[in-house]
Amino acid sequence: MEVRDAIRRLPMTRFQWNVVAICILLTVVDGYEILVAAFTLPVLTAEWDLTELQQAWVASIGTLGMGVGAAALSPLADRIGRRKHILASLALIVVGMTLSGLAPGVGAFLVFRFFAGLFLGSIVPSINVLVAEYASDARRGSVMGVYGVGFPLGSAVGGFLSLWLISSFGWRGPYLFSAAATAAMLVWCVAALPESVGYLVERRPAGALAAYNRIAARLGLQAQDALPAPASGERRASLRASMWQGVMLRRTVWLWTGYALLILAFYFANLYTAKLVAEVTGDAGLGIVAQSLVSVGGIIGALLFAGLARRWHPRLVTAGVMAYGLVAYWLFASFFDSTSLVLVIAVLVGLAANGGVVAYYAISPPIYPTVVRASAVGLMMGFGRVFAVLAPFLAAFLLGAGLSRPVLYQVFGVIMLGSGLAIFALHRTYAGEHALDAMQEESRAADELLAAAD
């Protein structure tokens, strides 16, 4: 039996579960590293006496790097292989996070943080491919559901962990710890992470047959004398036609607009909550707790979305989550000076913002043809993350214009509503001829990502 067929049809082996576990832990570490600047921003502000503009750069420079990395560096995985791409990215993340933790001043910190962000952004598509490829058809929904929780889980655990690290080692502690955790994952990946089977078969790099047979042996299959025939005869869809022509142009515009607005509100909540709560309450630890609870809300939101999307169309559920985000952000603003309530409502904010990211990851792939899906979604993610750089600068501008900190959340709540309206407009493009077939196909694809709720 061909390896890809065995993976799809047979019960999952310990080898496959190990690959999935590695990828999930990579997203947990990734979730922590992406938001570590938010956890350390209040301490960095005090130590380096940062201006509002400098704070905005500290909060956003990693996000800018991620956007550039997702768009420019992710395609390298198609040339050198998923395994090599992941290993190289992890090694360079270790370098970037170590240098960030040792930075002598804000200028050097920005350079090193941007460098680390490049590879934090580029690594995600390769991880996504390996998770989906090594999960069986029967288990793929559950696996992808658990995988989707990895990012907010890493953010939540990292926030609480940062409390101890900062108190024990100062602001440098979280960065050096993340470098050590990434180095440990790199060692594990070198020892246990296999190459993408699809890459071996389709690209046929040097040593492909030997690598293919090693994977076959781990699955309990017999070695082969030759690789399976590649799907070279398949006619590939044009990325331009699949994204920028006809009805797909409208769908891409609405999807990218909705995602960009969501990610703007997401990064505001995840980069600024710790800072703003600390400034209002005078307690930096409370700010980090509030920030961590935003991530806890994301875990709840991911699971809640999974359940609701089995009853209603995932796009409509996503639009509803964005509309709910307006309410959550305004509630947070209304009770900003109440220590007890602000922690509870932080969970509700995370349910909308962090859970909303999971929702977009669920609804975006089925919009595009399979053969261009990874490229199309990768471009969406890169665009959204570059756009998200505006979040701290917009916050700094509004604060400088005299708006209060609670009012900032009201502004970004309206932005969340705009994201919901864009997704509702996207859903409307499926009305009319052949809409039912298209919706059913998308629902089946989304079910694979949402089955973890069962």
C-alpha positions as CSV (number, residue, x, y, z in Angstrom):
1,M,0.0,0.0,0.0
2,E,1.2,3.5,-0.9
3,V,2.3,5.5,2.2
4,R,-0.2,8.3,1.6
5,D,-3.1,5.9,1.2
6,A,-2.1,4.1,4.4
7,I,-2.0,7.3,6.4
8,R,-5.4,8.3,5.1
9,R,-7.2,5.0,5.5
10,L,-5.6,3.0,8.3
11,P,-5.8,3.7,12.1
12,M,-3.3,6.2,13.2
13,T,0.0,4.7,14.5
14,R,2.2,5.9,17.4
15,F,4.5,7.4,14.8
16,Q,1.7,9.6,13.4
17,W,0.6,10.7,16.8
18,N,4.2,11.7,17.6
19,V,4.3,13.9,14.5
20,V,1.0,15.5,15.5
21,A,2.2,16.0,19.0
22,I,5.4,17.7,17.8
23,C,3.4,20.1,15.6
24,I,1.0,21.0,18.3
25,L,3.8,21.7,20.7
26,L,5.4,23.8,18.1
27,T,2.3,26.0,17.9
28,V,2.2,26.2,21.7
29,V,5.7,27.6,21.7
30,D,4.9,29.8,18.7
31,G,1.8,31.2,20.5
32,Y,4.0,32.1,23.5
33,E,6.8,33.7,21.4
34,I,4.4,35.7,19.2
35,L,2.9,37.5,22.3
36,V,5.9,37.6,24.6
37,A,6.4,41.3,23.7
38,A,2.9,42.0,25.2
39,F,3.9,40.3,28.5
40,T,7.1,42.3,28.8
41,L,6.0,45.7,27.4
42,P,5.1,47.2,30.8
43,V,8.5,46.3,32.2
44,L,10.4,47.4,29.1
45,T,8.5,50.7,29.1
46,A,9.7,51.4,32.7
47,E,13.3,50.2,32.2
48,W,14.0,52.0,29.0
49,D,11.5,54.9,29.6
50,L,9.9,54.3,26.2
51,T,7.7,56.9,24.5
52,E,4.3,55.9,23.2
53,L,5.8,55.6,19.7
54,Q,8.6,53.4,20.9
55,Q,6.1,51.2,22.7
56,A,4.2,50.9,19.5
57,W,7.3,49.7,17.7
58,V,8.2,47.2,20.5
59,A,4.7,45.8,20.4
60,S,4.4,45.6,16.6
61,I,7.9,44.9,15.2
62,G,7.6,41.1,15.7
63,T,4.2,41.1,13.9
64,L,5.7,43.0,11.0
65,G,8.4,40.4,10.8
66,M,5.8,37.6,10.9
67,G,3.9,39.2,8.0
68,V,7.0,39.5,5.8
69,G,8.1,36.0,6.8
70,A,4.7,34.4,6.0
71,A,4.6,36.0,2.5
72,A,8.3,35.9,1.5
73,L,9.8,32.9,3.3
74,S,7.0,30.3,3.5
75,P,7.3,29.4,-0.2
76,L,10.8,28.2,0.4
77,A,9.3,25.1,2.0
78,D,8.1,24.0,-1.4
79,R,11.7,24.0,-2.7
80,I,13.7,22.7,0.2
81,G,11.1,20.5,2.0
82,R,8.9,21.0,5.1
83,R,11.3,19.3,7.4
84,K,14.4,21.4,6.4
85,H,12.3,24.5,6.4
86,I,11.0,23.9,10.0
87,L,14.4,23.0,11.3
88,A,16.1,26.0,9.7
89,S,13.3,28.3,11.0
90,L,13.6,26.9,14.5
91,A,17.3,27.4,14.6
92,L,17.0,31.0,13.5
93,I,14.2,31.6,16.0
94,V,16.5,30.5,18.7
95,V,19.1,33.0,17.5
96,G,16.5,35.8,17.3
97,M,14.9,35.2,20.7
98,T,18.3,34.9,22.4
99,L,19.6,38.1,20.9
100,S,16.3,39.8,21.8
101,G,16.7,38.8,25.4
102,L,20.3,40.1,25.4
103,A,19.5,43.4,23.6
104,P,21.3,46.3,25.3
105,G,18.8,48.9,24.1
106,V,15.5,49.5,22.3
107,G,17.2,49.9,18.8
108,A,18.9,46.5,19.0
109,F,15.8,44.9,20.5
110,L,13.7,46.0,17.5
111,V,16.2,44.6,15.0
112,F,16.5,41.2,16.8
113,R,12.7,41.0,17.4
114,F,12.0,41.6,13.7
115,F,14.5,38.9,12.8
116,A,12.8,36.4,15.1
117,G,9.4,37.4,13.7
118,L,10.5,36.5,10.1
119,F,10.8,32.9,11.0
120,L,7.9,32.8,13.5
121,G,5.7,33.8,10.5
122,S,7.3,31.5,7.9
123,I,7.1,28.3,10.0
124,V,3.3,28.1,10.4
125,P,2.3,26.9,6.9
126,S,4.8,24.0,7.0
127,I,3.5,22.9,10.4
128,N,-0.1,23.1,9.0
129,V,0.8,20.8,6.1
130,L,2.5,18.2,8.3
131,V,-0.4,18.0,10.7
132,A,-3.0,17.6,8.0
133,E,-0.8,15.1,6.0
134,Y,0.0,12.8,8.9
135,A,-3.6,12.6,10.3
136,S,-5.9,9.9,9.0
137,D,-9.2,10.8,7.3
138,A,-11.1,9.5,10.3
139,R,-9.1,11.5,12.9
140,R,-8.3,14.6,10.8
141,G,-11.1,16.6,12.3
142,S,-10.2,15.9,15.9
143,V,-6.5,16.4,15.2
144,M,-7.0,19.8,13.5
145,G,-9.4,20.9,16.2
146,V,-6.8,20.2,18.9
147,Y,-4.1,21.8,16.8
148,G,-6.1,25.0,16.6
149,V,-6.1,25.3,20.3
150,G,-2.3,25.3,20.4
151,F,-1.8,29.0,19.7
152,P,-4.1,30.4,22.4
153,L,-2.9,27.7,24.9
154,G,0.7,28.8,24.4
155,S,-0.3,32.4,24.8
156,A,-2.2,31.6,28.0
157,V,0.4,29.4,29.6
158,G,3.1,31.8,28.5
159,G,1.4,34.7,30.2
160,F,1.2,33.1,33.5
161,L,4.7,31.7,33.2
162,S,6.0,35.2,32.3
163,L,4.8,36.4,35.7
164,W,7.4,34.2,37.4
165,L,10.1,34.7,34.8
166,I,9.9,38.5,35.0
167,S,9.8,38.5,38.8
168,S,12.9,36.2,38.9
169,F,15.0,37.3,35.9
170,G,13.5,40.6,34.7
171,W,12.2,41.3,31.3
172,R,15.0,39.2,29.6
173,G,13.7,36.0,31.3
174,P,10.7,35.3,29.0
175,Y,12.8,35.8,25.8
176,L,15.7,33.6,27.0
177,F,13.2,30.9,28.2
178,S,11.5,30.9,24.8
179,A,14.9,30.5,23.1
180,A,15.6,27.5,25.4
181,A,12.2,26.0,24.7
182,T,12.6,26.4,21.0
183,A,16.1,24.8,21.1
184,A,14.6,21.8,22.9
185,M,11.9,21.5,20.2
186,L,14.6,21.8,17.6
187,V,16.5,18.8,19.1
188,W,13.2,16.8,19.2
189,C,12.4,17.7,15.6
190,V,15.9,16.7,14.4
191,A,15.4,13.3,16.0
192,A,11.8,12.6,15.2
193,L,10.2,15.0,12.6
194,P,9.8,13.3,9.2
195,E,9.6,15.0,5.8
196,S,6.3,15.6,4.1
197,V,5.4,12.5,2.0
198,G,3.8,14.7,-0.6
199,Y,7.0,16.7,-1.0
200,L,9.0,13.5,-1.4
201,V,6.7,12.1,-4.0
202,E,6.1,15.3,-6.0
203,R,9.5,17.0,-5.8
204,R,11.7,13.9,-5.6
205,P,14.8,15.5,-3.9
206,A,18.0,13.6,-3.5
207,G,17.5,10.6,-1.1
208,A,13.7,10.8,-1.5
209,L,13.2,7.1,-1.9
210,A,15.2,6.3,1.2
211,A,13.3,8.9,3.2
212,Y,10.0,7.5,1.9
213,N,10.9,3.9,2.9
214,R,11.9,5.1,6.4
215,I,8.5,6.5,6.8
216,A,6.9,3.4,5.4
217,A,8.9,1.3,7.9
218,R,7.6,3.4,10.8
219,L,4.1,2.8,9.5
220,G,4.7,-1.0,9.3
221,L,4.7,-1.0,5.5
222,Q,7.1,-2.8,3.1
223,A,9.9,-0.9,1.4
224,Q,9.3,0.1,-2.2
225,D,11.7,-0.1,-5.1
226,A,10.5,3.2,-6.6
227,L,8.5,6.2,-5.5
228,P,4.8,6.4,-6.5
229,A,4.1,8.3,-9.7
230,P,3.8,12.1,-9.0
231,A,0.6,13.9,-9.9
232,S,2.5,15.7,-12.6
233,G,-0.2,15.3,-15.1
234,E,-2.7,17.3,-13.0
235,R,-3.5,20.7,-14.4
236,R,-2.8,23.3,-11.8
237,A,-5.2,26.1,-11.3
238,S,-3.9,29.6,-11.8
239,L,-3.5,31.5,-8.5
240,R,-4.6,34.7,-10.3
241,A,-7.7,33.2,-11.7
242,S,-8.6,31.5,-8.4
243,M,-8.2,34.7,-6.3
244,W,-8.6,37.8,-8.5
245,Q,-11.0,37.1,-11.3
246,G,-14.8,37.0,-11.4
247,V,-16.7,36.2,-8.2
248,M,-13.4,35.1,-6.6
249,L,-12.2,38.7,-6.7
250,R,-15.2,39.8,-4.6
251,R,-14.7,36.8,-2.2
252,T,-11.0,37.5,-1.8
253,V,-11.6,41.2,-1.1
254,W,-14.3,40.5,1.5
255,L,-12.2,37.7,3.1
256,W,-9.0,39.7,3.3
257,T,-10.9,42.8,4.5
258,G,-12.6,40.8,7.2
259,Y,-9.4,39.1,8.3
260,A,-7.4,42.3,8.3
261,L,-10.0,44.0,10.5
262,L,-10.1,41.0,12.9
263,I,-6.4,40.7,13.1
264,L,-6.1,44.5,13.8
265,A,-8.5,44.1,16.8
266,F,-6.8,40.8,17.8
267,Y,-3.3,42.3,18.0
268,F,-4.6,45.3,19.9
269,A,-6.2,43.1,22.5
270,N,-3.2,40.8,22.7
271,L,-0.5,43.4,22.6
272,Y,-2.0,46.2,24.6
273,T,-4.2,44.6,27.3
274,A,-1.4,43.9,29.7
275,K,0.1,47.4,29.2
276,L,-3.2,49.3,29.5
277,V,-4.5,47.4,32.5
278,A,-1.1,47.8,34.3
279,E,-1.2,51.6,33.6
280,V,-4.8,52.0,35.0
281,T,-4.3,49.7,38.0
282,G,-0.7,50.3,38.7
283,D,-0.1,46.6,38.9
284,A,2.0,45.1,36.1
285,G,1.2,41.5,37.4
286,L,-2.5,42.1,37.0
287,G,-2.0,43.3,33.5
288,I,-0.2,40.1,32.6
289,V,-3.0,38.0,34.2
290,A,-5.6,39.9,32.2
291,Q,-3.6,39.3,29.0
292,S,-3.3,35.6,29.8
293,L,-7.1,35.4,30.4
294,V,-7.6,36.9,26.9
295,S,-5.8,33.8,25.6
296,V,-7.9,31.5,27.8
297,G,-10.9,33.0,26.2
298,G,-9.5,32.1,22.8
299,I,-9.4,28.4,23.8
300,I,-13.1,28.6,24.8
301,G,-13.9,30.5,21.7
302,A,-12.3,27.9,19.4
303,L,-14.3,25.0,21.0
304,L,-17.5,27.1,21.0
305,F,-17.1,27.9,17.4
306,A,-16.6,24.3,16.6
307,G,-19.9,23.4,18.2
308,L,-21.9,26.3,16.7
309,A,-20.5,25.6,13.2
310,R,-22.1,22.2,13.2
311,R,-25.5,23.8,13.5
312,W,-25.1,26.9,11.3
313,H,-22.9,27.7,8.4
314,P,-19.3,28.5,9.6
315,R,-19.2,31.8,7.7
316,L,-22.4,33.0,9.5
317,V,-21.0,31.8,12.8
318,T,-17.8,33.8,12.1
319,A,-19.9,36.9,11.3
320,G,-21.8,36.4,14.6
321,V,-18.6,36.0,16.6
322,M,-17.3,39.3,15.2
323,A,-20.6,41.0,16.1
324,Y,-20.4,39.6,19.6
325,G,-16.8,41.1,19.7
326,L,-18.3,44.6,19.6
327,V,-20.3,43.7,22.8
328,A,-17.3,42.1,24.5
329,Y,-14.9,45.0,23.8
330,W,-17.5,47.6,24.9
331,L,-18.1,45.7,28.2
332,F,-14.4,45.6,28.8
333,A,-14.3,49.4,28.3
334,S,-17.3,49.9,30.6
335,F,-15.7,48.0,33.6
336,F,-12.0,48.8,32.9
337,D,-11.4,50.2,36.4
338,S,-13.0,47.2,38.2
339,T,-10.3,44.8,39.0
340,S,-12.6,41.8,39.5
341,L,-14.8,42.4,36.5
342,V,-12.0,43.3,34.1
343,L,-10.5,39.8,34.6
344,V,-13.8,38.1,33.8
345,I,-14.5,40.2,30.8
346,A,-10.9,39.7,29.5
347,V,-12.0,36.1,28.9
348,L,-15.0,37.3,26.9
349,V,-12.7,39.6,24.8
350,G,-10.4,36.6,24.0
351,L,-13.4,34.5,23.1
352,A,-14.1,37.0,20.3
353,A,-10.6,38.0,19.2
354,N,-8.6,34.8,19.7
355,G,-11.5,32.5,18.9
356,G,-12.2,34.6,15.8
357,V,-8.7,33.8,14.4
358,V,-9.5,30.1,14.7
359,A,-12.9,30.8,12.9
360,Y,-11.1,32.5,10.0
361,Y,-8.7,29.6,9.7
362,A,-11.6,27.3,9.4
363,I,-13.6,29.3,6.8
364,S,-10.8,30.5,4.5
365,P,-9.3,27.3,3.1
366,P,-12.6,25.9,1.5
367,I,-13.1,29.2,-0.4
368,Y,-10.2,28.4,-2.7
369,P,-9.4,25.4,-5.0
370,T,-7.3,22.7,-3.4
371,V,-4.3,23.2,-5.7
372,V,-3.9,26.9,-4.7
373,R,-5.3,26.7,-1.2
374,A,-2.1,26.9,0.8
375,S,-0.7,29.8,-1.3
376,A,-4.0,31.7,-1.1
377,V,-4.4,31.3,2.6
378,G,-0.7,32.1,3.2
379,L,-1.1,35.4,1.3
380,M,-4.2,36.2,3.4
381,M,-2.2,35.6,6.6
382,G,0.7,37.6,5.5
383,F,-1.5,40.5,4.4
384,G,-3.4,40.4,7.7
385,R,-0.2,40.4,9.9
386,V,1.4,43.2,8.0
387,F,-1.9,45.2,8.4
388,A,-1.9,44.3,12.1
389,V,1.2,46.4,12.5
390,L,-1.1,49.4,12.5
391,A,-2.8,48.3,15.7
392,P,-0.3,49.7,18.3
393,F,0.4,52.8,16.2
394,L,-3.4,53.5,15.9
395,A,-3.6,53.0,19.7
396,A,-0.7,55.4,20.3
397,F,-2.2,57.9,17.9
398,L,-5.6,57.8,19.6
399,L,-4.1,58.0,23.1
400,G,-2.1,61.0,21.9
401,A,-5.3,62.6,20.6
402,G,-6.7,62.5,24.1
403,L,-8.9,59.3,24.0
404,S,-9.0,57.4,27.2
405,R,-7.8,53.8,27.5
406,P,-11.3,52.4,27.8
407,V,-12.5,54.2,24.7
408,L,-9.7,52.5,22.7
409,Y,-11.5,49.2,23.3
410,Q,-14.8,50.7,22.0
411,V,-13.0,51.8,18.8
412,F,-11.6,48.3,18.2
413,G,-15.0,46.8,19.1
414,V,-16.4,48.7,16.1
415,I,-13.5,47.3,14.0
416,M,-14.6,43.8,15.1
417,L,-18.1,44.6,13.9
418,G,-16.7,45.7,10.5
419,S,-15.0,42.3,10.2
420,G,-18.3,40.6,10.8
421,L,-20.0,42.7,8.1
422,A,-17.3,41.8,5.6
423,I,-17.8,38.1,6.3
424,F,-21.5,38.4,5.9
425,A,-20.9,40.1,2.5
426,L,-18.6,37.2,1.6
427,H,-21.4,34.8,2.5
428,R,-23.8,36.6,0.3
429,T,-21.6,36.0,-2.7
430,Y,-22.6,32.4,-2.5
431,A,-26.3,33.2,-3.0
432,G,-27.7,32.2,-6.4
433,E,-27.0,29.4,-8.9
434,H,-25.0,26.5,-7.6
435,A,-24.8,28.1,-4.2
436,L,-26.1,25.0,-2.4
437,D,-23.5,22.7,-3.9
438,A,-20.7,25.1,-3.0
439,M,-21.9,25.6,0.5
440,Q,-22.2,21.9,1.1
441,E,-18.7,21.3,-0.2
442,E,-17.4,24.0,2.1
443,S,-19.3,22.7,5.1
444,R,-17.8,19.2,4.5
445,A,-14.3,20.7,4.4
446,A,-14.9,22.8,7.5
447,D,-16.3,19.8,9.3
448,E,-12.8,18.2,9.1
449,L,-11.4,21.2,11.0
450,L,-14.2,21.4,13.5
451,A,-14.9,17.8,14.5
452,A,-13.0,18.2,17.8
453,A,-16.1,19.4,19.4
454,D,-17.6,15.9,19.3
